[in-house]
Amino acid sequence: VIKRMRSIGTETNPVEGTVLWSPVKSIWYLSHAVLGLLGTWLFFDWKAVALCGVLTGVTLCCGHTVGLHRLLIHRSLKCPLWLERLLVYLGTLVGMGGPFGMIYLHDIRDWAQRHERCHPFYIHSAGILRDWWWNLNCRLRLKHPPGFTIEEKRLNDPFLRFLQMTWMLQQLPIALFLFRLDGWGLVLMGVSGRIFLSLTGHWLIGYFAHNYGVRRWHIRGQAVQGFNLPGLGLLTMGESWHNNHHAYPDSARLGHERQADPGWWFVRLLAAVGLAREIN
């Protein structure tokens, strides 16, 4: 059950819909792709590559997979409010969307996948090239969508509301810092290159984790089961253990047993220093 999604009539379904080009989404992604590649070509520097890698790792691990996914969306752990806001802010810096937008994108996809049938947009079944175009440049307008309600406590949080309104602009302080540090090369690689890598990587993992890999768990009545992608746990901060996540969606631990899961390691670190509790 996706708590924030609800049927608003007998016709509500995740199958009937039209894929539409999203100008803002597409221009945002393609612009950073061009700028990131241009910056790499014109200003290539191993120090910039290293910094880009560090920023990407921190924002994806601490921000996206822990702050947005395991904490804000699934409430798989609790932590002090200042830390929750910091982690969500780092997740926003990934450049995928604001906190409310990320909750919606996650929940509508999970809601659709939990039906016996759903639109190919939500289960990455349209072929890799079309799926790239759809997921990084378009949106799906369902003919009969579900209702969507965010918890009042989070919807009225002034910090989350601020991030949602300004999520694109949050790249500007980072860009200014990098420019003062080492000029345009660092900006293009550390901001645009990072966003391009993060968004493309996120889509790739979603595509492969719904089409190929190893499946340990089977959930009856769902349009897609999800697959684990062995060997990619470190690179994806644990998000490649997608079949595990389908089976235990509210667990803070995506990698089971000896499966590498940096996001879980970070949660364990927070718990060890007294900053995380009530961990699922």
KABEL-V231995 format. One record per residue. N is the residue number from 0. PHI is phi in radians with two decimals (NA if undefined). Layout:
# KABEL-V231995
<<N & PHI> <N & PHI>>
This chain:
# KABEL-V231995
<<0 & NA> <1 & -1.70> <2 & -1.04> <3 & -1.46> <4 & -1.89> <5 & -2.54> <6 & -1.25> <7 & -2.01> <8 & 2.87> <9 & -1.16> <10 & -1.50> <11 & -1.00> <12 & -2.77> <13 & -1.71> <14 & -1.73> <15 & -1.42> <16 & -3.04> <17 & -2.18> <18 & -1.44> <19 & -2.11> <20 & -1.13> <21 & -1.89> <22 & -0.97> <23 & -1.13> <24 & -1.05> <25 & -1.19> <26 & -1.15> <27 & -1.02> <28 & -1.17> <29 & -1.19> <30 & -1.11> <31 & -1.19> <32 & -1.09> <33 & -1.14> <34 & -1.15> <35 & -1.13> <36 & -1.19> <37 & -1.13> <38 & -1.11> <39 & -1.13> <40 & -1.26> <41 & -1.48> <42 & -2.20> <43 & -0.96> <44 & -2.71> <45 & -1.12> <46 & -1.15> <47 & -1.18> <48 & -1.09> <49 & -1.11> <50 & -1.14> <51 & -1.04> <52 & -1.12> <53 & -1.14> <54 & -1.08> <55 & -1.12> <56 & -1.09> <57 & -1.16> <58 & -1.19> <59 & -1.30> <60 & -1.33> <61 & -1.26> <62 & -1.54> <63 & -1.28> <64 & -1.28> <65 & -1.64> <66 & -1.10> <67 & -1.49> <68 & -1.33> <69 & -1.37> <70 & -1.66> <71 & -1.21> <72 & -1.43> <73 & -1.65> <74 & 0.90> <75 & -1.40> <76 & -2.74> <77 & -2.17> <78 & -2.66> <79 & -0.99> <80 & -1.01> <81 & -1.10> <82 & -1.28> <83 & -1.02> <84 & -1.15> <85 & -1.10> <86 & -1.17> <87 & -1.16> <88 & -1.07> <89 & -1.09> <90 & -1.16> <91 & -1.12> <92 & -1.14> <93 & -1.01> <94 & 1.64> <95 & -1.61> <96 & 2.80> <97 & -1.39> <98 & -1.05> <99 & -1.23> <100 & -1.10> <101 & -1.19> <102 & -1.06> <103 & -1.12> <104 & -1.03> <105 & -1.18> <106 & -1.23> <107 & -1.18> <108 & -1.21> <109 & -1.12> <110 & -1.05> <111 & -1.14> <112 & -1.19> <113 & -1.48> <114 & -1.65> <115 & -1.19> <116 & -2.40> <117 & -2.71> <118 & -1.10> <119 & -0.98> <120 & -1.00> <121 & -1.51> <122 & -2.12> <123 & 0.95> <124 & -1.97> <125 & -1.71> <126 & 1.69> <127 & -1.13> <128 & -1.20> <129 & -1.13> <130 & -1.12> <131 & -1.04> <132 & -1.11> <133 & -1.07> <134 & -1.37> <135 & -1.85> <136 & -2.35> <137 & -2.34> <138 & -2.39> <139 & -1.80> <140 & -1.78> <141 & -1.24> <142 & -1.22> <143 & -2.31> <144 & -1.35> <145 & -1.39> <146 & -1.37> <147 & -2.37> <148 & -2.38> <149 & -1.50> <150 & -0.93> <151 & -1.02> <152 & -1.05> <153 & -1.45> <154 & -1.09> <155 & -1.67> <156 & -1.24> <157 & -1.09> <158 & -1.20> <159 & -1.13> <160 & -1.13> <161 & -1.11> <162 & -1.10> <163 & -1.11> <164 & -1.31> <165 & -2.15> <166 & -1.04> <167 & -1.21> <168 & -1.20> <169 & -1.14> <170 & -1.32> <171 & -1.12> <172 & -1.03> <173 & -1.12> <174 & -1.09> <175 & -1.12> <176 & -1.07> <177 & -1.17> <178 & -1.14> <179 & -1.18> <180 & -1.31> <181 & -2.78> <182 & 1.46> <183 & -1.13> <184 & -1.00> <185 & -1.21> <186 & -1.13> <187 & -1.14> <188 & -1.47> <189 & -1.42> <190 & -1.92> <191 & -1.15> <192 & -1.09> <193 & -1.12> <194 & -1.11> <195 & -1.06> <196 & -1.11> <197 & -1.15> <198 & -1.19> <199 & -1.17> <200 & -1.11> <201 & -1.08> <202 & -1.12> <203 & -1.03> <204 & -1.10> <205 & -1.07> <206 & -1.14> <207 & -1.22> <208 & -1.26> <209 & -1.92> <210 & -2.27> <211 & -2.41> <212 & 2.12> <213 & -1.96> <214 & -2.11> <215 & -1.72> <216 & -1.95> <217 & -2.21> <218 & -1.89> <219 & -1.16> <220 & 1.36> <221 & -1.91> <222 & -1.14> <223 & -2.58> <224 & -1.64> <225 & 1.45> <226 & -2.24> <227 & -1.49> <228 & -2.04> <229 & -1.01> <230 & 1.60> <231 & -1.95> <232 & -1.04> <233 & -1.13> <234 & -1.12> <235 & -1.76> <236 & 1.07> <237 & 1.76> <238 & -1.24> <239 & -1.33> <240 & -1.51> <241 & -1.39> <242 & -1.14> <243 & -1.03> <244 & -1.17> <245 & -1.10> <246 & -1.31> <247 & -2.29> <248 & -1.11> <249 & -1.71> <250 & -1.45> <251 & -1.30> <252 & -1.85> <253 & -1.59> <254 & -1.56> <255 & -1.64> <256 & 0.92> <257 & -1.73> <258 & -1.35> <259 & -1.11> <260 & -2.55> <261 & -0.98> <262 & -1.07> <263 & -1.17> <264 & -1.06> <265 & -1.16> <266 & -1.07> <267 & -1.10> <268 & -1.11> <269 & -1.05> <270 & -1.14> <271 & -1.13> <272 & -1.76> <273 & 1.42> <274 & -1.86> <275 & -2.44> <276 & -2.60> <277 & 0.82> <278 & -1.50> <279 & -1.42>>
